[in-house]
Every structure is written in C-alpha cells, then in structure tokens.
Amino acid sequence: LTESIPGVFATVGLHPTEAARYDDELERALLQAARHPRVRAIGEIGLDYYWDAAPRPLQREVFLRQVLLAKRLGLPFVVHQRDAAEDVLAVLREAGPPHRGVMHCFTGDLAYARACLELGMHLGIGGVVTYRRADDLREALRWAPLDRLVLETDAPYLPPAPYRGQRNEPAYLPIIAGKLAEIRGLSLDEVIKTTTDNAIRLFELPSDLSAVTGVDVATRPVEVGEP
Ligand SMILES: [Zn+2]
C-alpha cells in the first residue's frame, strides 16, 4: 500500500501478541524495513495483557528493545496497550524519556493521560471518544494540551458511536474530530487543522499532506453521533 499509493505511510514493528518471535534476526529485518523512506514510525509496539499471547516479562523486554530501536533510528513509535497501563509506563520510564511517540487508541483517564504526557507522548484519539461510557476519557481530553492530540481510526476496529458493530472506515474520522471539537468548545476546523499539524510534526509527514493524498479532510461533511 505504502509503495503504490501516494500519501500512505507505514510503521514497522512487532506487536506484543507476537513478542515470542523477536530475536536478533527479526530486529535486523526491522532495522532494514525502517530505512524505507515511507516508514515514519516503529509500531505497534507495547504490552497486551488482555490476550496474553506471550509471557509478560518477554513482552516487556521486546517492548523496551523496540523503544530503544526507535530512539536509535530517530523515529517516533506507536504504543499498543491493553490491560497493561502501569507496566507500559514502567517500560517507558526505563527507556529514558522524554519520548516521541503516540499512545494509540488512548482510552485512559485524566491521571493516565497526565502520566503519558509527562513522558513526552501524544494521545491517539479514536472512536471510543464517542462511546457513552467514555466519560473519564472525555474528561482527560478536556484537559490535555491540544498540541499533543492526534486523531486515528484503528479501522476496521472501534468505529465511532453511530456505526458501532460495523466495520470502521477512515472516512469516519471527521466524527472523531467533531466530538473533540464539542469537548473542547472549538470549531471543527480548528480541531482538524491542529490535529493534522500535530501528526505532520510527530511523524515528519509532508506539510502539504492534502496535496499529496488528494484528500481534503476539512471539506468532508460531518455528522456527530450521540455520545
Ligand atoms: Zn493496537
């Protein structure tokens, strides 16, 4: 996809559910892949204690190694975290903050947001922000510095409220932006511009992203679902 579609960029990394596959050879392959000019981050890396598909100490070791790899390459990284909030912080602290990265699909509360931001991380906001039970997340987003928020889809998973149970699509992104605008009392344009700028800065994307992709996100119609 990355090679055939202009404006599509990639991340490379070993997901925590696959941690048992990590060895020196795989690390060399990651290093090699990360040199591709369209690769802009290491990820998803992190800890997944929900699926527990690999021993937890091994997950922590593999996560740490990939954070250090990202730092060595001067790349940001994308963190996957499930039922492992505190251990993710512990590894990030061990890896030597401040970090350049994003907590992907952030669903934490104010205290967790604060801890992540103190380590230098950005928060990736997706469909969950529209869910009825996500009051703690919305409270965190009322407070979080706007220049540390980026929008994401996690498609095909976690579609915004009006489409729950269906396949998620990047086209629903304006619904997330609309929700964030509502939470922050900002205009939709402001949220789109700021979060796009944040992503461009974080991943060192071309500054004329709309021209590269041929998609002008700002002109898409938006319907904001029930919270
Ligand atoms: Zn993930």
Residues whose N, C-alpha, C, O or C-beta is under 5 A from the ligand:
A	BS01	ZN	E44 H80
